Amino acid sequence: MAGLRRGWASVRWFVTSLMGDTAYVTYVEHQRRVHPDAAVPDERTFWRERFAEQDRTPGSRCC
C-alpha cells in the first residue's frame, strides 16, 4: 500500500509540474531565498507576465 501511495505521489508531482501548477509557488520560494528584499508580485501578475514573456519569445513549443 505504501508503494502505491508513493507511486501516486510521484505521478501527481510529475503532472502538476508538467502543467505548471506549481510555477508560482516555486517562483515565490526562489524569490524569498535568493532575493529576500525584492517585492514578490501577486499570483495574477505573475501569470500575466509569464504568458506575456512566452508570447514575446515562443522558443520551441508546439502551440
N, C-alpha and C positions, 0 to 999 in steps of 0.2 A: 504494500500500500504506500509506503514512503517513497518507493521508486516511482510510482505513478504520480504522486504529488510533485516530486522533483521534475519529472518529465513534463507535466502540465505547466509548472512554473517556468521551465525553460522555453517551452513553446510560446507561452504568454509574453515573456520578456522579448523574445525574438520578434513576434508580430507587432507589439507596441513600439518597439524600437524601429522596426522597418517602416511602420506607418507614420512615425514622427510624433507619436502621442506623448513621449517623454522629453521632447526637444526643449520646451520652455523650462521645465524643472531642471534639466541638465544645464541649460544656459544660466539660470539663476545661481545654481550651485557653483558653477565656474566663475561667474562674476564676483560672487561674495568671497571666493577663495583667492582669486588672482587679482581682482581689482576691488578691494573692500571699500574704498572711498567713492567709487563711481556709483551713480544712480542706476537703479535697475528699472527698466521700463515695465509697465504692466503687461499682462499676457496679450491683450488685444493689440497693443502697439508692437510687441514682439512679432506676432504673426503677420501683421500688416507689413512690417519692414522685411521680414523673411521672404514673403511672397513677392514683394517688390524687387528684392535682390535677385530672386530666381527668374523673374521676368526680364530683368536687365541683363543677366548673364546666364542663359539657359544651359550652357555646357552640353554635356552628353546625357540627355534624358529622353525618354520615349515620347512624352506628350508636351 
